[in-house]
Amino acid sequence: MRKFGLIGFPLTHSFSESYFQEKFFKEDINGCQYQNHPIQDLKTLRLLLEKENLSGFNVTIPYKENIIQFLDELSTEATAIGAVNTVVKKDEKWIGHNTDWIGFYESITPLLQKHHRKALVLGSGGASKAIVYALKKLKIEHLIISRKEGNTNYAEITNDLLADHLIIVNCTPLGTYPKTDEYPPIPYELLSKKHLLYDLIYNPSESRFLTYGKANETNIKNGLEMLQRQAEAAWSIWNS
């Protein structure tokens, strides 16, 4: 039996477990199982890696960066990004990869138009690092908006800044179920039909961030396709 899973906390409304269980059933994949491992601290994470006979696993909040200390090797992409969301065991070594950037790259590419040359990235965590990597691959300039010192703050988002940055990617958890009334504090009234709003959140399917954008005729996209594509990329890594 090949064991796979998802490591993170909390995992109450995880996409990955149901996705892979359904994939195994639909595609008649035998001898594989996928389950959630809600880990609350790094000590428990270490024990899990030592005791569970996992063939590979996905990593989500809050361990995309902390997981690196437990790994033997990183892929070129994971090294460049500084965050890992997919791990495979090969020759008794844990190897970290990042497929988040692939999911984002593949899902946003069909939506891009000529005027989409600059992007605002909301948030500065592990997820945003993968988005920045993908934007660089797409040759799209980016500016990180975050409350962290050293980054541009939300209060600094002006009309001129929004007129120049026509892609806005929400990499924060603001608006995720069950706290669906939350949203990033940007001046939505300054958005236009030229803007593309992309939310990494998939539950709900339309967050407040996207709803407020749509009210100003922006193009919107949630994170479901990105998740599906990164999951398939992870499956390819586990079977390579």
N, C-alpha and C positions, 0 to 999 in steps of 0.2 A: 504493500500500500504506500503510495506516494502522498506525503502530507504537505499541504500548503496552508497558508493562513494570513491573517491581517493582524498587525501589532499596532496598538495605539490606545488612546483613552480620551473621551468615552467612545464606545463603538455601538451605542444603542441603535443608531439608524445608519448602519454601514451599507454601502453599495456593494462592496466586493464579495462578501459571503454569498449573497443571493445571486449575484451575477455568475460566479464560477459554479455554484451548485446547479444553476439552470443550464449553463454551458455544458457541464459534464453530462447532464441528462439529455439535452437536445442533440448533442453531437456523439452520444453513445461512447463517452470516454470512461473506461472502467479503470479501477485500481487507483483512483485519485480521490482525495477529500480536501475540503477547504473549510476552515473554521476561524472564528474570531478569537483573538487573545487580548482581552482588555487588561493592559498592564499599567499599573499606577506609579511604578517607580523603576529606576534603572537596575536595582538589585534583582527585582523580579524578572526583569528583561534578560539579565545575564543568565539566571537560572533556567529560564525558558529555552534559551539557545543551547544550553548545556544538556538539558534533559529531554527536550522534545526532539524527536527524529524528523525534523523538517527538511524537505527537499528545497523549499524556497518559501518566501513570504513577502507580502507587501507591508509598507510602513506608512502610517499616517500621523496626524497631529497627536502628541507633541514630540515625536521621536525622529523626524526626518533628518535632523542634524546630529542628535545625540547618539543615534544608532552607529554612526561612523566609527566610534571608538572600539566597537566590538567586532569590526570587520577586518578581514585579512588583506583585501584588495578593493580598489574602486575602479570602475570603468573610466574612460577618458571624460565622458560627459558628466558623470557624478563628481569627479574631481574638479572639473571646471565650475559646476553649479554649486558644490559645497553642500549638497543635500541628496538623500537617498530615499527612494520610495519602493524599490524592488531589490530583493536579495536572493541570490541563488547559491546553493552549496555545490562546489565543484572540487573534486579531489580533496575532500575534507577541509576545504577552505570556504569561508563566507565571502562572497564577492558582491559588492554594492553597485547598483545601477540606478539611473533615473529615467523613468518613462513618462513622467509628468510633462516634460517639455515636448515629447513626441505627440502626446494627446492634444496639447494646446496647439502646437504647430500645424498638425493635420486638420484640426477642426476650425481654426480661424482663417486659414489660407483661402478657402473659397469665398469668404466674406469681404476680403480686402479689396479696396478700390484705390485708384491712383492718389487720391488725397490723404489716404491713411499712411502718413509718413512718420508720425510721432505718437507716442503713447504715454499715458499716465498709468503707473502701476500702484494700486492702492494696497499698502501693506509691505512689510519687509521681512517676513518669515521665510521658512523653507519653501513654501509653495511659490512665493514671488520670485525666488532665485531661479526656479525652473522656467518661469514665464519670461524673465529677463534674458535668459539664455536663448529661448526660442525667438524672442524679438530681435536679438542680435543676428541670429541665423536668417531672419527675414529682412535684415537691414533696415529695421524700424528703430529710430531713436526712442529712448525712454527716459522718464523721470519718475523716481520713486516718491510717493506721498506717504508719509508715516509720522506718527507721533514721536518716534525715536529721534534722539538728538543727532544732528548731522544730516537729516533728510528734510526735504521741503514739507512744511506742515499743511494740514487741510485749510487753515485760515489764509494761506498764501495762494490758494487757487483763485486766480483772477479771470476776468473775461478774456483778456489777451492770452493767458495761458491755455484756456479751454479752446480758444479759436485756433490755436496752433497745434494742440494735441487732440486729435480727433478719434483716438482709440482710448478707452478707459477700461482697465481690467481690475476687477475687485478680487484681490487675493486675501482679504480678511474674512473671518467667519461671521461678520455682521449680517444678520438676516437669515442665518441657518435655522431650520426647525430645531427646537420649538420656539426660539426667540425671533419669530418672523416679523416683528414690528421694528426691528433694528435695521439700520442702513448706514452706509458711509456718509459722513457729513460734507457732501460736495454741493455746490450751487446748481442744482438741477435745472433751475429756470434759465440758465445760460446755455443749455444744450440745444443742439439743432439736429436736423435730419442728416447732416453730414457725419454726425458722431456714431461710433460703434461702441456699444457697452457690452462687455463680456464679463459674466460672473462665474467664478469657479464653483459657486454653490449650485447644487442641482435639486435640493429639497429645502424649500418649495421650488417647483419648476419655474416660477416667476417670483423672484425676490422683490422687496421694495425698491432696491437699487434699479432693477430692470423695469419695474412698473413706472417709477418716476421718470426714467429715461424714455420709455414708450410714450408717455404723456406729452413729451416734447418731440415726438416723431423720430427718435433715434432708432437705429437698428440694434436689436438685442440678441444675446445668445447666452444660454445657461451652460453649466459645466457637465451636463450628462454625456454628451458625445466625447468630450475630453476624457472622462472617466472610462468610457467604453474602449476608446482607442489606447489609452495607457494600459488598461487591463490586458488587451490583446498583445501589446508589445511585451508586457511582463510574461505572459504565457509563452511567447516565442523564446524569450530568454531562458525560461525554465526548461524548455525542450530543445535548446540548441546544443 
